[in-house]
Amino acid sequence: MHVEIVGEVHPTLALEGHPYTSGPFTPNYREVNATDLEVEGTIPERLNGVYLRNTQNPVHQPLGKFHPFDGDGMLHLMSFQNGRCEYRNRFVRTEAFEQEQQAGRALYAGLIDKPSLSELPGWGARGGLRDSAATDVIVHAGKALAMFYQCGEPYRLDARTLEFEGVDAWGGEVLRDCGLSAHAKVDPRTGDLLFFNYSKDAPYMHYGEVDRQNRLVHYVPVPLPGPRLPHDMAFTEHFAILNDFPLHWDENLLPEGKHKLSYYPDKPSRFAIVPRRGAASAQIRWFEARPTYVLHWLNAWEDGDEVVLHGYHQKTPMPKAGYDNTGNTMGPDRYGPTLYEWRFNLCTGATRERRLEERHLEFGMVNMEYWGKPYRYSYNMIAHPGSFLFDGILRYDHTSGESQQYLFGEGRFGSESPMAPCHDAQGEDDGYVITFVTDMNTDRSECVVLDARDLTAGPVARIFLPHRISSGTHACWADAKDIQSDWAGLL
């Protein structure tokens, strides 16, 4: 293994024993390039592209309490080309990151602190909350885009080298409304980036589109009755799907600067069916369903007069016992997320809904070439009891209801695991599922490559990394043909 150290930060963090700064969540502070990696098995030659995962890596001692989502963003990348691979990791050098690096200490309040604790006024990433760009990552217009779930600036990096390229030129127009949230999507048919944002100021939410040339071409308000906390979105060929769930800040306390999360089970879940750019009508249609909260969606498509939506319906959006809003009790199993289907009839205005699967699953992925259209297979993370960790991957067949799974093993934890279709794929599941696994038994991390058609067969390749990496949140796969970078000579 050849390892080149290309950067290093010097932390002031002193949270010994905190569950989200130790163990599988121990931060990384070195940035490296690593080649000639140790491989067990064979790297598929039909796998050409990059696997990217975003992680939270706190650098400085917090001003107040620490929440796991407060950490600075770090991208980890594994690139594949013709049976070879290379690993890299880099901090996402947001404006807030650079300010704190220069100061040598934290300047921003944490998620569960009072905003007044920050040296900067206001709410969200444009105020006293650090824009870490640590939540999500996607590849659009040939470049990686790192995003923050409380809304922030659109930060771009080279998707092959992780060279930082700064804020997108179109970002200024949406930053007055708090920028963009995590979980923007790319339509594989058009190459458009679809995004939303939200804030504490009316109209409280917007929807936008950026074309394949990286130009902002569509941006419209989606009025809500008050400040809400949407986390993800879905889309079909003609519509974007946004939401208004009855889990949000207590509106009576917001004028006092208090951000108390409350659940209102007497209110319905509401779904906005928003016409996309170029649609025949600009009218937003709202549909109601049973109260819940959903962090993440799987997919959506149009079926005759209906829009069909799949996601992770929570049985208990606000657990009562032991809930403390610190992240120490945020294990997905506590909220009961299960695969679920909503059907919105555009002619009658009626909603039909049903549970697809009883097991607790989250952070699911599908073959991205099937985003926005009917699909068959999803690859879902199996929750580790009582913690924000995952024990394995479950492949679910949405046609037959059959499933298969791969468990990482005792003391081994993974995160969101994208399905990477082969560049010459002959079917929806002709490809590989890729994940980073942190092994607490050996104090190592590895990249695991599984055959998407047969998870039970175990890894076709285990690629050992030069250091143990922090357990992260979201990830993506991008085919080499969709990346604007210099591949020649890099592997």
C-alpha positions in Angstrom: 0.0 0.0 0.0 1.3 3.4 -1.0 -0.1 6.3 1.2 0.5 10.0 0.5 -0.5 12.4 3.3 -1.7 15.5 1.6 -3.2 17.5 4.5 -3.8 17.4 8.2 -5.8 19.6 10.7 -5.1 20.0 14.4 -8.1 19.4 16.5 -9.1 21.1 19.8 -11.8 18.5 20.4 -12.0 17.1 24.0 -15.1 15.0 24.3 -13.5 11.8 25.5 -16.0 8.9 25.6 -18.8 10.7 23.8 -20.7 8.1 21.8 -20.4 10.2 18.6 -16.7 11.2 18.8 -15.3 7.8 19.8 -15.5 4.2 18.7 -17.0 3.9 15.2 -17.4 7.7 15.1 -13.8 8.6 15.9 -13.0 11.5 13.6 -10.3 11.6 10.9 -7.9 14.5 10.7 -5.5 13.4 8.0 -6.2 13.7 4.3 -4.5 11.0 2.2 -4.2 9.5 -1.3 -3.8 5.7 -1.2 -2.9 3.4 -4.1 -1.7 -0.2 -4.3 -4.3 -1.1 -1.7 -4.5 -4.6 -0.2 -7.4 -6.5 -1.8 -9.0 -9.7 -0.8 -10.9 -11.1 -3.8 -11.1 -9.5 -7.2 -12.2 -6.0 -8.1 -14.7 -6.3 -11.0 -13.5 -4.9 -14.3 -17.0 -3.9 -15.2 -17.1 -1.4 -12.3 -15.9 2.0 -13.5 -16.7 5.1 -11.5 -16.5 6.5 -8.0 -18.1 5.7 -4.6 -18.4 8.7 -2.4 -19.4 8.9 1.3 -19.9 12.0 3.4 -19.1 11.9 7.1 -19.2 14.1 10.2 -15.7 14.8 11.6 -15.8 17.4 14.4 -12.5 19.3 14.7 -13.0 21.9 17.5 -14.4 21.7 21.1 -18.0 22.8 20.8 -19.2 26.0 22.3 -22.0 24.1 24.1 -23.5 20.6 23.7 -22.4 18.4 20.9 -24.8 16.7 18.5 -23.4 14.1 16.0 -24.6 16.2 13.1 -22.5 19.1 14.2 -19.3 17.6 12.8 -17.3 19.1 9.9 -17.8 17.4 6.5 -15.3 15.0 5.1 -15.7 13.0 1.9 -14.2 9.6 1.4 -13.8 8.3 -2.1 -13.0 5.0 -3.7 -12.5 5.2 -7.5 -12.6 2.1 -9.7 -11.2 1.7 -13.2 -10.6 -1.5 -15.1 -10.1 -3.7 -12.0 -8.0 -1.2 -10.1 -8.8 1.2 -7.3 -7.7 4.3 -5.4 -8.8 5.8 -2.0 -8.9 9.5 -1.1 -10.4 11.6 1.7 -10.8 15.4 2.1 -12.4 17.9 4.4 -15.2 19.9 2.7 -13.6 23.3 3.2 -16.8 25.4 3.7 -16.7 29.0 4.7 -17.5 28.0 8.3 -14.7 25.4 8.3 -12.1 27.9 7.1 -13.2 30.6 9.6 -12.8 28.1 12.5 -9.5 26.9 11.1 -8.2 30.5 11.1 -9.6 31.1 14.6 -8.3 27.8 15.9 -11.6 27.2 17.8 -15.3 26.8 17.3 -17.3 29.9 16.3 -20.7 28.4 15.7 -23.4 27.0 18.0 -24.4 23.4 17.7 -27.7 22.0 16.6 -29.1 21.7 20.1 -27.6 24.9 21.5 -29.3 28.3 21.8 -28.4 30.3 18.7 -27.2 33.1 21.0 -24.3 30.9 22.0 -22.8 31.5 18.5 -20.7 34.5 17.7 -22.8 34.9 14.5 -26.4 35.9 14.6 -29.4 34.2 12.9 -30.6 30.6 12.2 -29.3 28.0 9.9 -26.2 27.8 7.8 -26.5 31.5 6.9 -26.4 32.4 10.6 -25.2 30.9 13.8 -25.3 27.2 12.7 -22.2 25.8 11.0 -22.7 24.9 7.3 -20.6 21.8 7.4 -21.8 20.3 4.1 -21.5 17.0 6.0 -24.8 15.4 5.3 -25.1 14.3 1.7 -23.1 14.0 -1.6 -24.2 13.6 -5.2 -22.6 14.0 -8.6 -24.2 16.5 -11.0 -22.8 18.2 -14.1 -19.7 16.0 -13.8 -18.8 17.3 -10.3 -19.4 16.2 -6.7 -21.9 18.4 -4.7 -21.7 18.3 -0.9 -24.8 19.4 1.0 -26.0 20.2 4.5 -29.5 19.1 5.8 -30.2 22.5 7.6 -29.6 24.2 4.2 -26.5 25.9 3.1 -24.3 26.7 0.1 -23.8 24.3 -2.9 -20.1 23.3 -2.5 -18.4 21.6 -5.4 -15.5 19.2 -5.6 -13.8 17.3 -8.4 -15.6 13.9 -8.2 -12.4 12.0 -9.0 -9.7 13.9 -7.2 -11.7 15.6 -4.4 -10.1 18.9 -5.3 -12.2 21.7 -3.7 -13.8 24.0 -6.2 -15.9 26.3 -4.0 -19.5 27.5 -4.2 -21.5 27.1 -7.4 -22.1 30.3 -9.2 -25.9 29.8 -9.0 -25.8 29.5 -5.3 -26.1 33.2 -4.6 -29.6 33.4 -6.0 -31.0 30.8 -3.6 -28.9 31.7 -0.5 -31.3 34.5 0.3 -33.7 31.7 1.1 -31.2 29.7 3.1 -29.5 27.9 0.1 -30.3 24.3 -0.6 -31.0 21.3 1.7 -29.3 18.0 1.5 -31.0 15.2 -0.6 -31.0 17.1 -3.9 -31.6 14.5 -6.7 -30.3 14.1 -10.3 -32.7 13.0 -13.0 -30.8 10.4 -15.0 -33.1 11.1 -18.0 -32.4 14.9 -18.2 -29.3 15.4 -16.1 -31.2 18.1 -14.1 -30.4 18.7 -10.4 -33.7 18.9 -8.4 -33.5 20.6 -5.0 -35.5 22.2 -2.2 -34.8 24.5 0.7 -36.6 25.6 3.8 -36.4 28.4 6.4 -38.2 30.2 9.2 -39.4 32.9 6.9 -42.5 32.8 4.6 -43.1 31.1 2.2 -40.9 28.6 4.2 -40.0 26.3 1.3 -38.8 26.6 -2.3 -38.2 24.1 -5.1 -35.6 24.5 -7.9 -33.9 22.9 -10.8 -30.3 23.3 -12.2 -29.8 21.9 -15.7 -27.0 19.6 -16.9 -24.9 22.7 -17.8 -25.1 23.7 -14.1 -27.4 26.7 -14.7 -30.3 27.6 -12.4 -33.3 27.3 -14.6 -36.3 27.0 -12.3 -37.0 28.3 -8.8 -40.5 28.6 -7.3 -42.0 29.0 -3.8 -43.9 26.1 -2.1 -45.8 27.9 0.6 -46.2 26.2 4.0 -48.4 27.2 7.0 -45.3 27.8 9.1 -41.7 26.7 9.6 -41.2 23.0 8.9 -38.4 20.4 8.9 -38.5 18.5 5.6 -35.4 16.3 5.1 -35.7 14.6 1.7 -37.6 14.8 -1.6 -38.5 12.5 -4.5 -39.5 13.1 -8.1 -41.1 11.5 -11.2 -40.9 12.5 -14.9 -43.3 15.4 -14.5 -43.4 16.2 -10.7 -41.3 16.8 -7.6 -42.7 15.5 -4.3 -42.2 17.6 -1.2 -43.7 17.3 2.3 -45.2 19.0 5.3 -45.0 16.5 8.3 -46.5 17.1 11.8 -43.1 16.8 13.4 -41.6 20.3 13.6 -40.6 23.1 15.9 -43.1 24.4 18.5 -44.3 27.5 16.7 -45.3 29.2 20.0 -41.7 29.0 21.3 -39.9 30.1 18.1 -40.4 33.8 18.8 -38.4 33.3 22.0 -35.6 31.7 20.0 -36.4 28.3 21.4 -36.2 25.3 19.0 -38.3 22.6 20.7 -39.1 19.7 18.4 -42.7 18.6 18.8 -45.0 16.0 17.2 -48.6 16.8 16.5 -50.4 13.4 15.9 -53.7 15.2 15.3 -52.4 16.8 12.2 -52.1 14.9 8.8 -49.0 14.3 6.8 -49.2 16.6 3.7 -47.5 16.0 0.3 -46.9 18.6 -2.3 -47.0 17.4 -5.9 -45.0 20.2 -7.6 -44.9 20.4 -11.4 -41.4 20.3 -12.7 -39.9 22.8 -15.1 -41.7 22.9 -18.4 -44.8 21.1 -17.0 -48.1 22.1 -18.5 -49.5 23.5 -15.2 -47.8 25.5 -12.5 -50.4 24.5 -9.9 -49.1 22.7 -6.8 -51.4 19.9 -5.6 -51.6 19.0 -1.9 -52.5 15.5 -0.6 -53.1 14.3 2.9 -52.2 11.1 4.6 -51.9 9.5 8.1 -49.6 11.4 10.5 -46.0 10.3 10.6 -42.5 11.5 9.7 -40.2 10.3 7.0 -36.5 11.0 6.8 -35.7 9.3 3.5 -37.5 8.3 0.3 -36.6 5.4 -2.0 -38.2 6.3 -5.3 -41.4 7.7 -7.0 -43.0 7.3 -10.4 -46.2 7.9 -12.3 -48.7 5.1 -12.8 -51.7 6.2 -14.9 -53.6 8.9 -12.9 -51.5 8.2 -9.7 -48.2 9.3 -8.4 -46.6 6.5 -6.4 -44.1 7.2 -3.6 -41.9 4.8 -1.6 -40.1 5.7 1.6 -39.5 4.9 5.3 -42.7 5.5 7.3 -41.9 6.0 11.0 -44.2 4.2 13.4 -43.1 6.3 16.4 -41.8 9.7 15.1 -41.4 11.0 18.6 -40.2 8.2 21.0 -41.2 9.1 24.6 -38.9 7.0 26.8 -35.4 8.4 26.9 -35.7 11.0 24.1 -33.2 13.8 24.8 -32.6 15.4 21.4 -28.8 15.0 21.8 -28.3 12.2 19.2 -27.6 9.7 22.0 -31.0 8.1 21.5 -31.3 8.5 17.7 -31.0 4.9 16.7 -33.4 4.2 13.7 -34.9 1.2 15.5 -36.4 3.6 18.0 -38.5 5.3 15.4 -39.7 2.2 13.6 -38.9 3.1 10.0 -40.4 0.6 7.6 -40.9 0.4 3.8 -44.1 2.1 2.9 -46.1 3.1 -0.2 -48.3 6.2 -0.8 -50.4 6.6 -3.9 -51.8 10.1 -4.8 -54.6 10.1 -7.4 -54.3 13.3 -9.5 -58.0 13.0 -10.7 -59.8 12.3 -7.4 -57.4 13.9 -4.9 -57.5 10.7 -2.8 -54.5 9.1 -1.1 -54.0 5.4 -0.6 -51.2 4.0 1.6 -49.9 0.7 2.8 -46.9 -0.8 4.6 -44.7 -2.9 2.4 -42.4 -4.5 5.0 -42.4 -4.8 8.8 -38.7 -4.9 9.5 -36.9 -1.7 10.6 -35.0 -0.5 7.6 -33.6 2.9 6.5 -31.0 4.7 4.3 -32.2 2.7 1.2 -30.7 3.0 -2.3 -31.9 1.9 -5.7 -30.1 1.8 -9.1 -30.0 5.5 -9.8 -30.8 4.9 -13.4 -34.3 4.0 -12.2 -34.9 7.1 -10.2 -38.3 8.6 -11.2 -39.6 5.5 -12.8 -40.9 2.0 -11.8 -38.2 -0.2 -10.3 -37.9 -3.6 -8.6 -35.0 -3.7 -6.2 -33.9 -1.7 -3.2 -30.9 -2.0 -1.0 -31.7 -1.1 2.6 -29.6 -0.7 5.7 -30.4 -2.9 8.7 -30.5 -0.8 11.9 -28.1 -1.6 14.8 -30.2 -1.6 18.0 -30.0 1.6 20.0 -27.4 3.5 17.9 -27.0 5.4 14.7 -25.2 2.5 13.2 -26.0 -0.3 10.7 -25.4 -4.0 10.8 -25.9 -5.0 7.2 -27.7 -4.6 3.9 -31.1 -6.1 2.9 -32.0 -6.4 -0.8 -35.8 -6.2 -1.2 -37.7 -7.4 -4.3 -40.7 -5.0 -4.6 -42.3 -7.4 -7.1 -42.1 -10.7 -5.3 -41.7 -9.5 -1.7 -38.6 -11.7 -1.3 -35.4 -10.5 0.4 -31.8 -11.4 1.0 -29.3 -9.9 3.3 -25.6 -9.5 4.0 -24.6 -8.8 7.6 -21.2 -7.1 8.3 -20.5 -9.2 11.4 -20.1 -8.5 15.1 -18.4 -5.2 15.8 -18.5 -4.2 12.1 -20.6 -1.3 10.9 -21.5 0.2 7.5 -23.5 3.1 6.2 -25.6 4.0 3.2 -24.6 1.5 0.4 -25.3 2.6 -3.2 -26.0 0.2 -6.0 -23.4 0.7 -8.8 -24.7 -0.6 -12.1 -22.1 -1.9 -14.5 -21.2 0.4 -17.4 -22.6 -2.3 -19.7 -25.5 -3.4 -17.4 -28.0 -5.8 -18.9 -30.7 -5.4 -16.2 -31.7 -3.3 -13.2 -29.7 -5.4 -10.7 -26.7 -6.1 -13.0 -24.0 -4.4 -10.8 -22.6 -4.2 -7.4 -23.5 -2.8 -3.9 -20.6 -0.9 -2.4 -20.0 0.3 1.2 -17.3 1.3 3.6 -17.2 -0.9 6.7 -15.6 0.1 10.0 -14.3 -2.9 11.9 -13.9 -2.3 15.6 -12.3 -5.7 16.1 -9.3 -5.0 13.9 -9.3 -1.2 14.2 -9.5 -1.0 10.4 -11.9 0.1 7.7 -12.5 -1.5 4.3 -14.5 -1.0 1.1 -16.8 -4.0 0.6 -18.0 -4.8 -3.0 -21.0 -7.2 -3.2 -22.8 -8.7 -6.2 -26.1 -6.8 -6.3 -27.9 -10.0 -7.5 -26.6 -12.2 -4.7 -25.7 -10.4 -1.4 -25.7 -13.7 0.4 -22.6 -14.8 -1.5 -20.6 -12.3 0.5 -18.0 -9.8 -0.9 -16.5 -10.3 -4.3 -13.8 -7.9 -3.1 -12.7 -6.4 0.3 -10.4 -3.4 -0.2 -8.5 -2.4 3.0 -8.1 1.3 3.7 -5.1 3.1 5.1 -6.9 4.2 8.2 -10.1 3.5 10.2 -12.7 6.0 9.0 -15.6 7.5 10.9 -19.1 6.0 10.4 -20.9 8.4 8.1 -24.3 9.2 6.7 -25.0 9.4 3.0 -23.2 8.2 -0.1 -23.5 7.9 -3.8 -22.2 6.1 -6.9 -21.3 7.9 -10.1 -20.3 6.2 -13.4 -17.0 7.3 -14.9 -18.8 8.6 -18.0 -20.7 11.1 -15.8 -17.6 12.6 -14.2 -15.6 15.6 -15.5 -12.1 14.9 -14.4 -8.7 13.6 -15.6 -8.8 9.9 -15.3 -5.7 9.3 -17.3 -2.7 8.2 -15.3 -4.5 8.4 -12.0 -4.8 4.7 -11.5 
